[in-house]
């Protein structure tokens, strides 16, 4: 008997095997949900992660979602510390991305590997104070993880991955996060983050009046606000004013003065790059925003007045505040250790030296047990050689990447990390990595995608 073709739209008999499998799966989900809801959530997360890693483009979105949005101050039950879970997960995702794009005959070395110079120099200087492999591995691991992720991001950008679209998408993510930040400000709690916080220092009670978004800390949320503003104004796109405004509101709600300074420097770079420094439209917009802001401050609702009070409090007595005084003391202690001798100045005091300092000596002011200066911490642990390599890489990418957006983010990042240690904050490091990816996408081109030389084109004609 001949098989007739099935007409489009006609119903087909259901496959009994499919029905049985679907029914069994539904029963299994119901049993798991009733017996162990957390296990069902874990299965859902694993399924979503598998979907996100299935293609290279989705993998890149997943990579930055892990870096930028997963808080390292909350622990839902990770097998290791949250920061290491996020770092290692991001590194594994980037490594998988390199495997997906692997081409056996393509040269492995690339410009994206420049970031590996920092952990390599740190290992060399760390050998001067050799006390075993543990300290070197722990101290260098974050730098190596960021270097591998940076290599992947640059390679993806050079291969034509839609990094610009990805950056705009994460700028738009600032909109729902800002709504969450407003709720945090009004309720005085950080939903979920308070219940899962690894320490009381990372709850809303420790940062009263300041929002943390999903990043777990107001300083890092301020970094994300800066990212959203720079990407929105630099890359534009449709309705770019919405993520720009969301980033600005989030930046204010974070109360992060370091992020405010970094954003001001980044926007200064944008302003200097404009061909026309003063336009009628620009003056009108600034005047309109200033007038609207004045009216809101004067007669606005209570949340607006509360935000104004927060900003005023953070800007009052900046140099004499408790956090500023704590930074002065930490700077003095770090500088004293660095200048203890020629060896400490050149090679630092050894891997994890700053951790040992706060464990053995410490500063009893109730503030963070860190030097709160990424440059001093790197110098204190690994010496001026490692610091020079790190600063040189920042300078090289700033000069070589001709993207205005990338330069804005790099300048803002370089300024902000003067006020806190970013090494164990993947969301902060993710800002620099995204900047490098944007710069590579806008400034660098694969060899086979370059435009033909005009002289050669004329000869062919």
C-alpha positions as CSV (number, residue, x, y, z in Angstrom):
1,X,0.0,0.0,0.0
2,X,1.5,3.3,-1.0
3,X,2.1,5.9,1.6
4,X,0.2,9.1,0.9
5,X,1.9,12.4,1.8
6,X,0.6,14.1,4.9
7,X,-1.2,17.3,4.2
8,X,0.1,20.4,6.0
9,X,-2.1,21.2,8.9
10,X,-3.6,17.7,9.1
11,X,-3.5,15.9,12.4
12,X,-1.2,13.0,13.0
13,X,-1.7,10.1,15.3
14,X,0.1,10.6,18.6
15,X,3.0,8.4,19.3
16,X,2.3,6.3,22.4
17,X,6.0,6.3,23.4
18,X,6.1,10.1,23.4
19,X,2.9,10.2,25.5
20,X,4.4,7.7,28.0
21,X,7.7,9.6,28.3
22,X,5.9,12.9,28.7
23,X,3.6,11.5,31.4
24,X,6.5,9.9,33.3
25,X,8.4,13.2,33.2
26,X,5.4,15.1,34.5
27,X,5.0,12.6,37.3
28,X,8.7,12.8,38.1
29,X,8.6,16.6,38.2
30,X,5.6,16.5,40.5
31,X,7.2,14.0,42.9
32,X,10.5,16.0,43.0
33,X,8.6,19.3,43.6
34,X,6.7,17.8,46.5
35,X,9.6,16.0,48.0
36,X,12.5,18.4,47.5
37,X,11.7,21.8,45.9
38,X,15.3,22.9,45.9
39,X,16.3,19.9,43.8
40,X,13.7,20.9,41.2
41,X,15.1,24.4,41.2
42,X,18.6,23.0,40.7
43,X,17.4,20.8,37.8
44,X,15.8,23.9,36.2
45,X,19.0,25.9,36.6
46,X,21.0,23.1,35.1
47,X,18.6,22.8,32.2
48,X,18.7,26.6,31.6
49,X,22.5,26.5,31.7
50,X,22.7,23.7,29.2
51,X,20.4,25.7,26.9
52,X,22.5,28.8,27.3
53,X,25.7,26.9,26.5
54,X,24.4,25.1,23.5
55,X,25.6,27.7,20.9
56,X,28.6,30.0,20.9
57,X,26.4,33.2,20.8
58,X,24.2,32.1,23.7
59,X,27.3,31.0,25.6
60,X,28.6,34.5,25.5
61,X,25.4,35.8,27.0
62,X,25.6,33.2,29.7
63,X,29.2,34.0,30.4
64,X,28.4,37.7,31.2
65,X,25.3,36.8,33.0
66,X,27.4,34.7,35.4
67,X,30.0,37.4,35.7
68,X,27.8,40.5,36.1
69,X,24.6,39.3,37.8
70,X,25.4,36.4,40.1
71,X,26.3,37.8,43.6
72,X,29.3,36.5,45.3
73,X,28.0,37.6,48.7
74,X,25.2,35.1,48.7
75,X,25.6,31.3,49.3
76,X,22.6,29.1,48.4
77,X,24.6,26.0,49.1
78,X,27.6,26.1,46.8
79,X,30.2,23.3,47.3
80,X,32.9,26.1,47.6
81,X,32.9,29.8,48.5
82,X,30.5,31.7,46.2
83,X,33.3,33.9,44.7
84,X,35.2,30.8,43.6
85,X,32.1,29.2,42.3
86,X,31.4,32.2,40.1
87,X,35.0,32.5,39.0
88,X,35.5,28.9,38.1
89,X,32.1,28.7,36.4
90,X,32.9,31.7,34.2
91,X,36.3,30.2,33.4
92,X,34.8,26.9,32.5
93,X,32.2,28.6,30.3
94,X,34.9,30.6,28.5
95,X,37.0,27.4,28.1
96,X,34.0,25.6,26.6
97,X,33.6,28.6,24.2
98,X,37.2,28.2,23.0
99,X,36.6,24.5,22.5
100,X,33.4,25.2,20.4
101,X,35.4,27.6,18.2
102,X,38.5,25.4,18.1
103,X,40.1,25.2,14.6
104,X,43.0,22.7,14.4
105,X,44.9,24.6,11.8
106,X,44.4,28.1,13.2
107,X,47.3,29.6,15.2
108,X,46.6,29.5,19.0
109,X,48.5,32.6,20.1
110,X,46.5,35.8,19.7
111,X,46.4,39.4,21.0
112,X,43.7,38.3,23.5
113,X,46.3,36.4,25.4
114,X,47.9,39.7,26.6
115,X,46.1,39.4,29.9
116,X,48.1,36.3,30.8
117,X,51.1,38.5,31.3
118,X,49.8,39.6,34.7
119,X,49.5,36.2,36.4
120,X,52.7,35.1,34.7
121,X,54.7,37.9,36.3
122,X,52.9,37.4,39.6
123,X,54.0,33.7,39.6
124,X,57.6,34.8,38.9
125,X,57.7,37.4,41.6
126,X,55.9,35.1,44.0
127,X,58.7,32.5,43.7
128,X,61.0,35.0,45.5
129,X,59.0,34.5,48.7
130,X,58.3,30.8,48.1
131,X,56.4,29.2,51.0
132,X,54.7,26.5,49.0
133,X,52.3,26.4,46.0
134,X,49.1,27.0,47.9
135,X,49.5,30.8,48.4
136,X,50.6,31.3,44.8
137,X,47.7,29.3,43.4
138,X,45.1,31.1,45.5
139,X,46.5,34.5,44.8
140,X,47.1,34.1,41.0
141,X,43.9,32.0,40.3
142,X,41.5,35.1,39.9
143,X,44.0,36.8,37.6
144,X,44.4,33.7,35.5
145,X,40.6,33.2,35.3
146,X,40.1,36.8,34.1
147,X,42.9,36.3,31.6
148,X,41.3,33.2,30.1
149,X,37.9,34.9,29.9
150,X,39.4,38.0,28.3
151,X,41.1,35.8,25.7
152,X,37.8,34.2,24.9
153,X,36.0,37.6,24.7
154,X,38.6,39.1,22.4
155,X,38.6,36.0,20.2
156,X,34.8,36.1,19.9
157,X,34.8,39.7,19.0
158,X,37.5,39.2,16.3
159,X,35.5,36.3,14.9
160,X,32.4,38.5,14.4
161,X,30.4,37.5,17.5
162,X,27.6,40.1,18.2
163,X,29.4,41.7,21.2
164,X,27.9,45.1,20.6
165,X,24.4,43.6,20.7
166,X,25.3,41.7,23.9
167,X,26.6,44.9,25.5
168,X,23.4,46.8,24.7
169,X,21.4,43.9,26.1
170,X,23.2,44.0,29.5
171,X,22.7,47.8,29.5
172,X,19.0,47.2,29.2
173,X,19.2,44.7,32.1
174,X,19.9,47.7,34.3
175,X,16.2,48.6,34.0
176,X,14.7,45.7,36.0
177,X,17.7,45.8,38.3
178,X,17.0,49.5,39.0
179,X,13.4,48.6,39.9
180,X,14.8,46.0,42.3
181,X,17.1,48.7,43.7
182,X,14.2,51.1,44.3
183,X,12.4,48.3,46.2
184,X,15.5,47.7,48.2
185,X,15.7,51.4,49.1
186,X,12.0,51.6,50.0
187,X,11.8,48.4,52.0
188,X,15.3,48.5,53.6
189,X,16.0,44.9,52.7
190,X,17.8,43.1,49.9
191,X,15.4,40.3,48.9
192,X,17.0,36.8,48.9
193,X,20.5,38.3,49.3
194,X,19.8,39.1,53.0
195,X,18.7,35.5,53.7
196,X,21.7,34.0,51.8
197,X,24.4,36.5,52.8
198,X,27.7,34.9,53.7
199,X,28.2,37.6,56.4
200,X,26.3,40.4,58.1
201,X,28.6,42.8,56.3
202,X,26.8,42.0,53.1
203,X,23.2,42.5,54.3
204,X,21.0,45.6,54.0
205,X,21.7,46.4,57.7
206,X,25.4,47.0,56.9
207,X,24.6,49.3,54.0
208,X,21.5,51.1,55.3
209,X,20.0,53.4,52.8
210,X,22.1,52.0,49.9
211,X,21.0,49.5,47.2
212,X,23.0,46.6,45.9
213,X,20.9,45.4,42.9
214,X,21.7,41.7,42.4
215,X,25.5,42.3,42.9
216,X,25.4,41.9,46.7
217,X,27.4,45.1,47.4
218,X,26.6,48.8,46.7
219,X,30.1,49.5,45.3
220,X,29.8,46.7,42.7
221,X,26.3,47.8,41.8
222,X,27.7,51.3,41.2
223,X,30.1,49.7,38.8
224,X,27.2,48.1,36.9
225,X,25.4,51.5,36.8
226,X,28.5,53.0,35.3
227,X,28.6,50.2,32.7
228,X,24.9,50.7,31.7
229,X,25.4,54.5,31.3
230,X,28.6,54.2,29.3
231,X,27.2,51.5,27.0
232,X,24.0,53.4,26.5
233,X,25.5,56.7,25.6
234,X,28.4,55.2,23.7
235,X,26.7,52.6,21.6
236,X,23.3,54.3,21.5
237,X,20.6,52.1,19.8
238,X,16.9,52.5,20.0
239,X,15.6,54.3,23.2
240,X,19.1,54.3,24.6
241,X,18.0,57.0,27.0
242,X,16.1,54.4,29.0
243,X,19.0,52.2,30.1
244,X,21.1,55.4,30.5
245,X,18.5,56.8,33.0
246,X,18.2,53.4,34.7
247,X,22.0,53.2,35.1
248,X,22.1,56.8,36.5
249,X,19.3,56.1,39.1
250,X,21.0,52.8,40.1
251,X,24.3,54.7,40.4
252,X,22.7,57.2,42.8
253,X,20.9,54.5,44.8
254,X,24.2,52.6,45.3
255,X,25.7,55.5,47.1
256,X,29.1,54.5,45.8
257,X,31.3,57.5,45.6
258,X,34.0,55.6,43.8
259,X,31.5,54.7,41.1
260,X,30.4,58.3,40.9
261,X,34.0,59.5,40.4
262,X,34.7,56.8,37.8
263,X,31.5,57.6,35.9
264,X,32.3,61.3,36.0
265,X,35.7,60.6,34.4
266,X,34.2,58.2,31.8
267,X,31.6,60.8,30.8
268,X,34.4,63.4,30.7
269,X,36.1,61.2,28.1
270,X,32.9,61.0,26.1
271,X,32.5,64.8,26.2
272,X,36.0,65.5,25.1
273,X,35.5,63.1,22.1
274,X,32.5,65.1,20.8
275,X,33.3,67.2,17.8
276,X,31.0,70.0,19.0
277,X,31.5,70.7,22.7
278,X,28.5,73.0,23.1
279,X,25.2,72.7,21.2
280,X,21.9,74.3,21.6
281,X,20.2,71.0,22.0
282,X,22.7,69.8,24.6
283,X,22.4,73.0,26.7
284,X,18.6,72.7,26.5
285,X,18.6,69.1,27.7
286,X,20.9,69.9,30.6
287,X,18.8,72.8,31.6
288,X,15.6,70.7,31.3
289,X,17.1,67.9,33.5
290,X,18.4,70.4,36.0
291,X,15.0,72.1,36.3
292,X,13.2,68.8,36.6
293,X,15.6,67.6,39.2
294,X,15.2,70.8,41.2
295,X,11.5,70.5,41.2
296,X,11.6,66.8,42.2
297,X,14.0,67.6,45.1
298,X,11.9,70.5,46.3
299,X,8.3,69.0,46.0
300,X,8.9,65.4,45.0
301,X,7.6,62.3,46.7
302,X,9.3,60.9,49.8
303,X,11.5,58.3,47.9
304,X,13.0,61.2,45.8
305,X,13.7,63.2,48.9
306,X,15.2,60.2,50.6
307,X,17.5,59.6,47.6
308,X,18.5,63.3,47.8
309,X,19.3,62.9,51.4
310,X,21.4,59.8,50.6
311,X,23.4,61.7,48.0
312,X,23.9,64.7,50.2
313,X,25.0,62.5,53.1
314,X,27.5,60.6,50.9
315,X,28.9,63.9,49.5
316,X,29.1,65.7,52.9
317,X,32.5,65.6,54.6
318,X,34.0,63.2,52.0
319,X,37.5,63.5,53.2
320,X,36.6,63.1,56.9
321,X,34.1,60.3,56.7
322,X,34.8,57.0,58.5
323,X,35.3,55.1,55.2
324,X,37.7,57.8,53.9
325,X,39.7,57.7,57.2
326,X,39.8,53.9,57.0
327,X,41.2,54.2,53.5
328,X,43.9,56.6,54.6
329,X,45.0,54.2,57.4
330,X,45.1,51.3,55.0
331,X,47.0,53.2,52.4
332,X,49.6,54.1,55.1
333,X,49.9,50.5,56.2
334,X,50.2,49.2,52.7
335,X,52.8,51.9,51.8
336,X,54.8,51.1,54.9
337,X,55.0,47.5,54.0
338,X,56.0,48.2,50.4
339,X,58.7,50.7,51.4
340,X,60.1,48.3,54.0
341,X,63.1,47.5,51.7
342,X,64.2,47.2,48.1
343,X,63.0,43.6,48.0
344,X,59.5,44.4,49.1
345,X,59.3,47.3,46.7
346,X,60.5,45.2,43.7
347,X,58.9,41.9,44.5
348,X,56.3,42.7,47.1
349,X,55.8,40.8,50.3
350,X,54.6,37.5,48.8
351,X,51.4,36.0,47.5
352,X,48.4,36.6,49.9
353,X,50.6,38.9,52.0
354,X,47.7,41.4,52.5
355,X,45.5,38.6,53.8
356,X,48.1,37.6,56.3
357,X,48.5,41.2,57.3
358,X,44.8,41.6,58.2
359,X,44.8,38.2,60.0
360,X,47.9,38.8,62.1
361,X,47.9,42.6,62.5
362,X,44.7,44.1,61.1
363,X,43.1,47.5,61.6
364,X,40.5,47.6,64.3
365,X,38.1,50.1,62.8
366,X,35.3,47.8,61.8
367,X,35.8,48.5,58.1
368,X,36.6,46.0,55.3
369,X,39.7,43.9,55.9
370,X,41.4,44.9,52.6
371,X,43.6,47.8,51.5
372,X,40.7,49.1,49.3
373,X,43.1,50.0,46.5
374,X,43.7,47.5,43.7
375,X,47.0,49.0,42.7
376,X,48.4,49.0,46.2
377,X,47.2,45.5,46.9
378,X,48.9,44.2,43.7
379,X,52.1,46.0,44.6
380,X,52.0,44.8,48.2
381,X,51.7,41.2,47.2
382,X,53.7,40.9,44.0
383,X,55.9,44.1,43.7
384,X,56.2,47.0,41.3
385,X,57.0,44.7,38.4
386,X,53.5,43.1,38.5
387,X,51.9,46.5,39.0
388,X,53.7,48.0,36.0
389,X,52.6,45.1,33.8
390,X,49.0,45.5,34.9
391,X,49.0,49.3,34.3
392,X,50.8,48.9,31.0
393,X,48.1,46.5,29.8
394,X,45.4,49.0,30.8
395,X,47.3,51.7,28.9
396,X,47.8,49.6,25.8
397,X,44.1,48.6,25.5
398,X,43.1,52.2,26.2
399,X,45.3,53.5,23.3
400,X,45.0,50.6,20.8
401,X,41.2,50.1,21.0
402,X,39.8,52.9,19.1
403,X,36.3,52.5,20.5
404,X,35.0,55.4,22.5
405,X,32.7,53.2,24.6
406,X,35.6,50.9,25.5
407,X,37.8,53.8,26.5
408,X,35.0,55.2,28.7
409,X,34.6,51.9,30.5
410,X,38.4,51.4,30.8
411,X,38.9,54.9,32.3
412,X,36.0,54.5,34.6
413,X,37.2,51.1,35.8
414,X,40.8,52.3,36.2
415,X,39.6,55.2,38.4
416,X,37.2,53.2,40.5
417,X,39.5,50.4,41.4
418,X,41.7,53.0,43.1
419,X,39.1,52.9,45.9
420,X,38.5,49.1,46.3
421,X,40.0,45.7,45.5
422,X,38.3,44.2,42.4
423,X,40.1,40.9,42.2
424,X,37.4,38.9,44.0
425,X,34.5,40.8,42.5
426,X,33.7,39.2,39.1
427,X,31.0,41.8,38.3
428,X,33.6,44.6,38.5
429,X,36.2,42.7,36.5
430,X,33.4,41.8,34.0
431,X,33.1,45.5,33.2
432,X,36.7,45.6,32.0
433,X,36.3,42.4,30.1
434,X,33.2,43.7,28.3
435,X,35.0,46.9,27.5
436,X,37.8,45.0,25.9
437,X,35.3,42.9,23.9
438,X,33.5,46.1,22.7
439,X,36.8,47.6,21.7
440,X,37.9,44.5,19.9
441,X,34.6,44.4,18.0
442,X,34.7,48.0,17.0
443,X,38.5,48.4,16.4
444,X,39.9,45.0,15.4
445,X,39.0,43.0,12.3
446,X,39.7,39.4,11.4
447,X,42.3,39.1,8.6
448,X,39.8,37.6,6.2
449,X,37.2,40.3,6.8
450,X,39.4,43.3,6.0
451,X,38.3,45.6,3.2
452,X,40.4,45.2,0.0
453,X,43.1,47.7,-0.6
454,X,41.8,50.5,-2.9
455,X,44.9,50.2,-5.1
456,X,44.3,46.5,-5.7
457,X,40.6,47.2,-6.4
458,X,41.6,49.7,-9.0
459,X,44.0,47.3,-10.7
460,X,41.3,44.6,-10.8
461,X,39.0,46.9,-12.6
